[in-house]
Amino acid sequence: MTLKLQMLGTGSAFAKQYYNNNALIYDNEFTLMVDCGITAPMALHQLGATFNDIDAVLITHIHGDHVGGLEELAFITKLQYQRKLPLYIGEALVQPLWENTLRGGMYQEGHITSLDDIFDVRPLKPGVKTDISAGLSVELIQTRHIPGKSSYSLYLNERIFYSADMVFDPALLRTLVQDRGCEVILHECQLQGPGEVHTTLEELLSLPENVKERTYLMHYGDNAKDFIGKTGPMEFLEQQRIYEL
């Protein structure tokens, strides 16, 4: 089944022009938000949409550009729309998301005391395919980002790889393409500097042609225009544009 992808933002953590790298994935009448960073509420507003248009949210890891908009999302869906949005999240992230990120701003004695009070929490086990909707499935793949902190990339419908922030892992990408039938790779890309906790453009350019030709770049800096024509067969994903996957 064809999915549609619309990036709410395509920028790196500190990009201002392109917003946080968050996405909407559409399966007919179902809309999944992948990550909800600081700029997500404004990005939705610019599309003429609200959080009530979202059917579920999936979090890849706990950094502000991926979870910084969750407090607003949770308050609005719970208090304004009287609903608890399904939250798909790696089981190792459930406690840290509440205790280390949301509790300080959202705790209300006797009313909001846990993540379950604001979301319909649906923990995911890495390596296990889970049906999100009739036409959308997801498998968490644990990928390396910050040492000691869990972070997960996504394998959608057993043919689309959506990377979270991750260090370069060419073996994983080759395995997905050669052994698992991956057709599309949506990959984060640090345009300059050493890739200590991210994957660099230079590293992605070293991949085999059959991997690069199905790769789209996201999570890039505000200087992306300086690199047009320098990314080989790989294209930059564009904010707000709708792609068929």
Rosetta silent file (secondary structure, phi, psi, omega in degrees, C-alpha in Angstrom):
SEQUENCE: MTLKLQMLGTGSAFAKQYYNNNALIYDNEFTLMVDCGITAPMALHQLGATFNDIDAVLITHIHGDHVGGLEELAFITKLQYQRKLPLYIGEALVQPLWENTLRGGMYQEGHITSLDDIFDVRPLKPGVKTDISAGLSVELIQTRHIPGKSSYSLYLNERIFYSADMVFDPALLRTLVQDRGCEVILHECQLQGPGEVHTTLEELLSLPENVKERTYLMHYGDNAKDFIGKTGPMEFLEQQRIYEL
SCORE:     score description
SCORE:     0.000 S_00000001
   1 L     0.000  137.801  179.413    0.000    0.000    0.000 S_00000001
   2 L   -76.075  128.614  172.512    1.262    3.482   -0.874 S_00000001
   3 L  -101.696  159.480  173.578    1.963    5.755    2.065 S_00000001
   4 E  -117.971  141.126 -178.821    2.312    9.512    1.908 S_00000001
   5 E  -120.690  132.750  173.707    4.988   11.470    3.745 S_00000001
   6 E  -134.056  117.348 -178.228    4.894   15.153    4.619 S_00000001
   7 E   -80.657  121.984  172.110    7.783   16.637    6.550 S_00000001
   8 L   -69.602  -30.906  175.799    6.755   19.184    9.175 S_00000001
   9 L  -158.549  157.799 -178.402   10.404   20.130    9.256 S_00000001
  10 L  -129.205   10.946 -171.535   13.631   18.849    7.775 S_00000001
  11 E   -90.356  162.648  174.121   16.206   20.697    9.872 S_00000001
  12 L   -71.546  178.022 -173.774   18.899   19.660   12.286 S_00000001
  13 L   -56.328  -33.498 -174.902   18.512   20.240   16.020 S_00000001
  14 L  -112.297   10.774  176.678   19.590   23.871   15.775 S_00000001
  15 L   -68.041  143.927  178.084   18.287   24.752   12.310 S_00000001
  16 L  -109.409  -36.600 -176.432   15.953   27.754   12.212 S_00000001
  17 L   -71.570  -38.537 -170.453   14.910   27.926    8.567 S_00000001
  18 L  -102.554   -1.318  178.385   13.817   24.310    8.142 S_00000001
  19 L    67.168  173.549 -179.635   12.313   23.553   11.601 S_00000001
  20 E   -67.475  148.487 -177.311   12.760   20.335   13.580 S_00000001
  21 L   -77.404   82.375  178.482   12.928   17.074   11.648 S_00000001
  22 L  -124.321  154.621 -172.363    9.386   15.811   12.331 S_00000001
  23 E  -138.948  156.932  167.358    7.021   14.109    9.891 S_00000001
  24 E  -112.918  132.222  175.408    3.446   13.204    9.118 S_00000001
  25 E  -118.020  124.328 -175.059    2.795    9.800    7.550 S_00000001
  26 E  -106.535  129.222  171.768   -0.602    9.320    5.944 S_00000001
  27 E  -123.007   94.183 -175.663   -2.352    5.986    5.445 S_00000001
  28 L    52.601 -110.983 -176.562   -5.686    6.849    3.822 S_00000001
  29 L   -92.339    4.148 -176.065   -7.654    8.432    6.696 S_00000001
  30 E  -106.111  135.454 -179.803   -4.991    7.740    9.339 S_00000001
  31 E  -125.292  120.483  176.045   -2.236   10.233   10.223 S_00000001
  32 E  -105.691  129.019  171.864    0.834    9.307   12.260 S_00000001
  33 E   -93.906  126.393  175.101    3.155   12.016   13.564 S_00000001
  34 E  -100.096  109.114 -176.589    6.763   10.888   13.811 S_00000001
  35 L    67.917  152.338 -175.885    8.362   12.924   16.596 S_00000001
  36 L  -143.035   82.218 -175.029    6.988   16.163   17.993 S_00000001
  37 L   -82.586 -172.122 -176.363    9.736   18.689   18.469 S_00000001
  38 L   -58.398  -37.204 -175.982    9.779   22.277   19.636 S_00000001
  39 L   -90.410   -2.979 -175.560    8.665   23.621   16.248 S_00000001
  40 H   -58.519  -43.975  179.191    5.952   21.007   15.583 S_00000001
  41 H   -59.386  -43.300  178.586    3.001   23.112   16.842 S_00000001
  42 H   -67.614  -39.016  179.466    3.963   26.041   14.600 S_00000001
  43 H   -62.514  -42.628  176.180    4.656   23.736   11.661 S_00000001
  44 H   -62.016  -44.099 -179.980    1.190   22.178   11.984 S_00000001
  45 H   -58.364  -39.949 -179.730   -0.379   25.622   12.240 S_00000001
  46 H   -68.049  -21.940  175.221    1.333   26.662    9.003 S_00000001
  47 L   -85.660   -4.319 -175.358   -0.266   23.644    7.297 S_00000001
  48 L    76.673   23.836 -178.172   -3.705   24.742    8.555 S_00000001
  49 L  -116.783  167.298  176.189   -3.854   21.673   10.801 S_00000001
  50 L  -131.312  173.624  177.062   -4.175   21.066   14.553 S_00000001
  51 H   -65.399  -19.104  177.577   -3.223   18.291   16.923 S_00000001
  52 H   -72.958  -12.011  176.494   -6.790   17.026   16.605 S_00000001
  53 H   -86.219   -3.667 -178.704   -5.931   16.027   13.042 S_00000001
  54 L   -96.640  134.629  179.741   -3.331   13.569   14.353 S_00000001
  55 L   -93.831  -25.428  178.776   -4.376    9.964   15.057 S_00000001
  56 E  -165.256  160.078  176.726   -1.204    8.849   16.849 S_00000001
  57 E  -128.439  143.560  178.223    2.340    9.986   17.588 S_00000001
  58 E  -125.131  131.825 -177.918    5.549    7.943   17.536 S_00000001
  59 E  -109.974  131.065 -179.031    8.722    9.050   19.313 S_00000001
  60 L   -89.767  -36.885  179.039   12.170    7.932   18.164 S_00000001
  61 L  -166.805  171.503 -170.083   14.265    9.337   21.027 S_00000001
  62 L  -105.378   82.463  168.206   14.253   11.956   23.747 S_00000001
  63 L  -130.490  154.271 -172.752   15.842   15.172   22.482 S_00000001
  64 H   -56.669  -35.165 -179.355   14.088   18.546   22.352 S_00000001
  65 H   -76.339   -0.030  177.090   13.852   18.636   18.561 S_00000001
  66 H  -121.060  -19.383 -179.362   11.963   15.327   18.747 S_00000001
  67 H  -133.223    0.453 -173.917    9.881   15.679   21.934 S_00000001
  68 L   -66.317  -15.105  177.579    9.877   19.397   22.782 S_00000001
  69 L   -99.309    2.134 -175.361    6.322   19.893   21.500 S_00000001
  70 H   -67.850  -32.767  179.783    4.799   16.970   23.399 S_00000001
  71 H   -62.856  -46.468  177.852    3.733   19.040   26.412 S_00000001
  72 H   -63.407  -43.924  178.721    1.612   21.326   24.236 S_00000001
  73 H   -57.456  -47.373 -175.876    0.262   18.346   22.275 S_00000001
  74 H   -66.877  -44.013  179.265   -0.729   16.506   25.451 S_00000001
  75 H   -62.364  -44.339 -176.487   -2.369   19.491   27.153 S_00000001
  76 H   -68.320  -46.220 -178.147   -4.356   20.421   24.052 S_00000001
  77 H   -66.901  -35.568 -178.294   -5.534   16.912   23.185 S_00000001
  78 H   -77.268  -47.219 -172.072   -6.470   16.135   26.800 S_00000001
  79 H   -88.599  -37.914 -177.809   -8.021   19.444   27.879 S_00000001
  80 H   -88.765  -42.598 -175.676   -9.357   20.896   24.632 S_00000001
  81 L  -102.234   -2.726  178.249  -10.226   17.788   22.644 S_00000001
  82 L    50.987   50.131  177.311  -10.853   15.414   25.595 S_00000001
  83 L  -145.005  152.485  173.704   -8.842   12.561   24.132 S_00000001
  84 L  -106.697  112.146 -176.533   -5.690   10.660   24.940 S_00000001
  85 E   -70.177  135.992  172.908   -3.644   10.322   21.800 S_00000001
  86 E   -60.134  130.495  178.895   -2.005    6.929   21.201 S_00000001
  87 E  -117.625  110.790  175.678    1.714    7.274   21.883 S_00000001
  88 E   -92.304  126.931 -171.543    3.976    4.668   20.278 S_00000001
  89 E  -156.958  140.486  175.261    7.335    4.627   21.996 S_00000001
  90 E   -54.792  136.501 -173.516   10.185    2.225   22.647 S_00000001
  91 H   -58.463  -28.299  179.632    9.599    0.554   25.986 S_00000001
  92 H   -73.727  -13.140 -177.404   12.965    1.788   27.296 S_00000001
  93 H   -96.940  -11.518 -172.623   11.882    5.402   26.703 S_00000001
  94 H   -59.878  -54.950 -178.255    8.564    5.357   28.586 S_00000001
  95 H   -65.436  -46.366  178.819    9.890    6.168   32.055 S_00000001
  96 H   -61.063  -35.153 -179.630   12.558    8.690   30.938 S_00000001
  97 H   -61.978  -41.250  178.931   10.044   10.587   28.804 S_00000001
  98 H   -76.604  -54.111 -171.963    7.807   11.187   31.825 S_00000001
  99 H   -68.338  -38.310 -171.899   10.373   11.508   34.606 S_00000001
 100 H  -101.690  -15.165 -174.866   13.045   13.474   32.747 S_00000001
 101 H  -121.295  -51.442 -169.739   11.076   15.452   30.148 S_00000001
 102 H   -98.838  -27.560 -173.350    7.367   15.941   30.820 S_00000001
 103 H   -57.113  -43.136 -175.395    6.831   15.588   34.576 S_00000001
 104 H   -58.475  -37.400 -178.253    8.254   18.998   35.499 S_00000001
 105 H   -95.365  -22.051 -170.470    5.776   20.917   33.366 S_00000001
 106 H  -108.576  -17.385 -175.901    2.764   18.618   33.355 S_00000001
 107 L   -59.342  128.749  173.490    2.492   17.117   36.849 S_00000001
 108 E  -136.490  115.040 -174.337   -0.766   18.053   38.602 S_00000001
 109 L   -53.778  127.635  178.902   -1.407   16.317   41.923 S_00000001
 110 L    77.197    0.128 -176.046   -4.375   13.979   41.690 S_00000001
 111 L  -129.843  -54.940  177.806   -4.876   14.739   38.003 S_00000001
 112 E  -126.272  103.051 -176.108   -1.748   14.203   35.918 S_00000001
 113 L  -126.881    0.956  179.836    0.757   11.974   37.674 S_00000001
 114 L  -159.371  168.524  178.187    2.048    9.678   34.931 S_00000001
 115 H   -62.087  -32.065 -179.192    2.422    9.360   31.173 S_00000001
 116 H   -68.219  -18.093  178.200   -0.715    7.204   31.121 S_00000001
 117 H   -77.416  -17.368 -176.770   -2.784   10.151   32.341 S_00000001
 118 L  -119.397  -17.635  179.411   -2.049   12.138   29.179 S_00000001
 119 E  -134.743  155.223  166.605   -1.426    9.512   26.494 S_00000001
 120 E   -86.158   90.191 -169.866   -2.674    6.089   25.471 S_00000001
 121 E   -75.760  127.006 -179.194    0.817    4.649   25.892 S_00000001
 122 E  -126.973   88.114 -177.176    1.687    1.803   23.531 S_00000001
 123 E   -63.947  143.735  179.565    5.220    0.543   24.232 S_00000001
 124 E  -115.866  141.544  174.966    7.120   -1.015   21.346 S_00000001
 125 L   -97.471  129.717  177.138    9.718   -3.763   21.467 S_00000001
 126 L   -56.924  140.608  177.083   12.663   -3.338   19.085 S_00000001
 127 L    83.179    1.473 -179.462   12.685   -5.853   16.255 S_00000001
 128 L  -115.351  122.658  179.124    8.965   -6.600   16.477 S_00000001
 129 L   -71.315  133.445  179.951    6.635   -5.417   13.727 S_00000001
 130 E  -127.023  132.584  176.280    3.577   -3.590   15.048 S_00000001
 131 E   -80.441  121.489  178.085    0.499   -2.592   13.046 S_00000001
 132 E   -90.058  -39.007  176.862   -0.248    1.092   13.597 S_00000001
 133 E  -147.594 -175.076 -177.406   -3.192    1.233   11.190 S_00000001
 134 L   -60.992  -31.271 -176.403   -4.727   -0.923    8.482 S_00000001
 135 L  -120.056   14.778 -176.919   -2.010    0.061    6.017 S_00000001
 136 E  -136.584  122.316  173.736    0.911    1.061    8.218 S_00000001
 137 E  -122.165  156.441 -179.768    3.268   -1.115   10.224 S_00000001
 138 E  -140.108  140.939  171.133    6.427   -0.155   12.085 S_00000001
 139 E  -123.370  125.994  174.384    9.431   -2.003   13.443 S_00000001
 140 E   -76.507  134.486  172.767   11.809   -0.218   15.795 S_00000001
 141 E  -120.148  117.685 -179.424   15.486   -0.706   14.969 S_00000001
 142 E   -69.713  123.955  179.569   17.834    0.378   17.725 S_00000001
 143 L  -125.207  155.071 -174.549   20.483    2.658   16.249 S_00000001
 144 L   -85.042  133.616  177.661   23.430    4.407   17.897 S_00000001
 145 L  -137.177  -89.738  176.186   23.231    8.121   18.650 S_00000001
 146 L   -95.093  125.842  179.885   24.232    9.388   22.106 S_00000001
 147 L   -55.019  132.401  177.461   26.186    6.800   24.153 S_00000001
 148 L    85.072   -0.960  179.443   24.078    5.465   27.005 S_00000001
 149 L  -122.680  132.199 -178.532   20.754    6.792   25.630 S_00000001
 150 L   -72.397  137.280  177.744   18.266    4.666   23.711 S_00000001
 151 L  -147.130  141.687 -173.304   17.391    5.799   20.198 S_00000001
 152 E  -132.064  134.142  167.230   15.396    4.018   17.525 S_00000001
 153 E   -94.615  173.724 -170.877   15.050    4.262   13.776 S_00000001
 154 E  -124.061  141.909  169.487   11.974    2.921   11.979 S_00000001
 155 E  -117.336  109.005 -172.694   11.282    0.290    9.346 S_00000001
 156 E   -97.540  130.372  177.047    7.888    1.087    7.872 S_00000001
 157 L    51.490   27.257  176.701    5.778   -1.470    6.015 S_00000001
 158 L    56.735   28.792  178.026    8.897   -3.653    5.723 S_00000001
 159 L  -153.952   -5.778 -177.468   10.207   -1.491    2.866 S_00000001
 160 E  -126.715  121.451  176.860   10.892    2.072    4.092 S_00000001
 161 E   -98.891  124.637  177.800   13.747    2.978    6.463 S_00000001
 162 E  -116.712  109.629 -175.867   13.264    6.209    8.436 S_00000001
 163 L   -82.947  139.627  163.461   16.374    7.059   10.384 S_00000001
 164 L   -82.098 -171.199  172.356   16.363    8.819   13.679 S_00000001
 165 L   -63.420  129.988 -175.453   19.515   10.691   14.624 S_00000001
 166 L  -159.586  150.761  171.060   22.237    8.058   14.282 S_00000001
 167 L   -76.486  159.363 -174.728   25.908    7.514   13.640 S_00000001
 168 L   -58.541  130.521  179.931   26.813    6.007   10.291 S_00000001
 169 L  -138.207   76.021 -177.217   25.902    2.328   10.013 S_00000001
 170 H   -62.530  -31.559  179.841   26.621    1.156    6.451 S_00000001
 171 H   -63.679  -41.176  178.019   26.204   -2.510    7.386 S_00000001
 172 H   -62.822  -45.503 -177.692   22.636   -1.879    8.513 S_00000001
 173 H   -64.326  -41.924  178.294   21.783    0.009    5.331 S_00000001
 174 H   -64.826  -40.233  179.180   23.274   -2.675    3.095 S_00000001
 175 H   -63.814  -43.225  179.670   21.415   -5.397    5.000 S_00000001
 176 H   -60.143  -42.775 -177.511   18.118   -3.554    4.698 S_00000001
 177 H   -74.902  -47.309 -172.210   18.541   -3.147    0.928 S_00000001
 178 H   -79.893  -36.389 -172.556   20.081   -6.503    0.068 S_00000001
 179 H  -107.844  -22.010 -173.050   18.342   -8.822    2.524 S_00000001
 180 H  -118.954    6.701  172.755   15.133   -7.078    3.590 S_00000001
 181 L    71.683   28.382 -179.601   13.887   -5.463    0.394 S_00000001
 182 L   -65.920  128.220 -177.676   14.194   -1.837    1.507 S_00000001
 183 L  -102.532  -29.937 -176.049   12.984    0.437   -1.279 S_00000001
 184 E  -135.109  134.849  176.135   13.270    3.903    0.288 S_00000001
 185 E  -120.648  119.713  176.137   15.774    5.317    2.805 S_00000001
 186 E  -106.664  104.873 -165.945   14.940    8.569    4.595 S_00000001
 187 E  -121.425  135.912  172.862   18.228    9.398    6.291 S_00000001
 188 E   -63.900  151.414 -174.059   19.459   12.121    8.594 S_00000001
 189 L  -149.274  114.715  172.028   22.441   14.004    7.202 S_00000001
 190 E   -88.892  120.350 -169.949   25.001   16.245    8.876 S_00000001
 191 L   -76.029  -30.125 -176.524   26.405   18.339    6.052 S_00000001
 192 L  -138.651  159.802  173.854   29.730   19.343    7.587 S_00000001
 193 L    83.612  172.439 -179.789   32.131   18.314   10.332 S_00000001
 194 L   -72.676  143.016 -177.762   32.881   14.971   11.989 S_00000001
 195 L   -89.777   69.243 -177.030   29.932   12.659   12.570 S_00000001
 196 L   -69.086  -39.114  178.552   30.383   12.010   16.265 S_00000001
 197 L  -130.169    5.839  178.767   26.668   11.439   16.949 S_00000001
 198 L  -132.918  169.963  175.032   25.238   11.921   13.449 S_00000001
 199 L   -95.755  131.719 -176.808   25.771   10.574    9.937 S_00000001
 200 E   -92.557  159.581  175.306   27.688   12.913    7.629 S_00000001
 201 H   -60.538  -41.869  179.282   27.118   13.624    3.959 S_00000001
 202 H   -57.976  -40.593  179.118   30.644   12.412    3.253 S_00000001
 203 H   -67.080  -43.605  179.701   29.820    9.078    4.877 S_00000001
 204 H   -63.924  -34.795  178.785   26.570    8.695    2.949 S_00000001
 205 H   -67.059  -16.492  179.157   28.374    9.450   -0.306 S_00000001
 206 L   -83.998   -4.945 -178.431   30.604    6.429    0.374 S_00000001
 207 L   -71.546  157.520  175.131   27.648    4.028    0.160 S_00000001
 208 L   -59.934  153.125 -177.070   27.128    1.736   -2.847 S_00000001
 209 H   -57.929  -38.508 -177.061   25.186    3.269   -5.715 S_00000001
 210 H   -70.202  -14.620  173.418   22.218    0.939   -5.236 S_00000001
 211 H   -89.637  -45.591 -178.558   21.843    2.287   -1.689 S_00000001
 212 H   -62.163  -36.022 -173.927   22.384    5.957   -2.514 S_00000001
 213 L   -68.798  -12.185  177.567   19.903    5.936   -5.379 S_00000001
 214 L  -113.153   15.348 -174.263   17.024    5.197   -2.983 S_00000001
 215 E  -106.170  133.508  174.087   18.162    7.618   -0.259 S_00000001
 216 E  -116.348  144.692 -172.656   16.601   10.983    0.622 S_00000001
 217 E  -102.731  138.312  178.155   18.301   13.399    3.016 S_00000001
 218 E  -146.412  177.812 -179.937   16.739   15.081    6.054 S_00000001
 219 L    58.724   47.562 -177.209   17.778   16.589    9.415 S_00000001
 220 E  -109.660  169.775 -176.653   20.203   18.946    7.650 S_00000001
 221 L   -81.412  170.843 -179.369   21.504   22.405    8.463 S_00000001
 222 L   -67.809   -9.939  178.553   20.255   25.779    7.287 S_00000001
 223 L   -93.553   22.403 -175.716   23.114   25.866    4.758 S_00000001
 224 H   -57.594  -34.313 -177.971   21.592   23.041    2.704 S_00000001
 225 H   -61.682  -26.129  178.429   21.350   25.208   -0.432 S_00000001
 226 H   -69.195  -13.851 -175.725   25.152   25.372   -0.509 S_00000001
 227 H  -109.433    5.337  175.824   25.172   21.608   -1.060 S_00000001
 228 L   -62.509  129.719 -176.613   22.699   21.358   -3.927 S_00000001
 229 L    88.068   -0.238 -177.713   24.420   19.379   -6.672 S_00000001
 230 L  -118.319   15.281 -175.831   26.930   17.922   -4.217 S_00000001
 231 L  -111.719   16.688 -178.996   24.878   15.017   -2.852 S_00000001
 232 L    61.918 -141.101  179.758   25.247   12.540   -5.711 S_00000001
 233 L   -78.348   -2.994 -176.923   21.968   10.763   -6.531 S_00000001
 234 L   -83.485  139.460 -177.831   20.562   11.564   -3.080 S_00000001
 235 E  -112.317  149.931  172.814   17.933   14.316   -2.823 S_00000001
 236 E   -76.797  130.564  168.395   17.006   16.636    0.031 S_00000001
 237 L   -67.301  144.489 -178.029   13.519   16.094    1.426 S_00000001
 238 L  -109.124  137.130  178.086   11.553   19.341    1.321 S_00000001
 239 E   -60.395  133.363  175.522    9.473   20.754    4.170 S_00000001
 240 L    77.276  -20.306  178.530    5.664   20.519    3.598 S_00000001
 241 L   -65.436  142.158  178.462    5.964   18.741    0.227 S_00000001
 242 E   -97.771  126.138  179.531    3.932   15.516    0.045 S_00000001
 243 E  -112.257  140.634  170.423    5.795   12.422   -1.144 S_00000001
 244 E   -93.356  128.678 -176.319    4.324    9.079   -2.139 S_00000001
 245 L  -107.181    0.000    0.000    6.361    6.228   -0.696 S_00000001
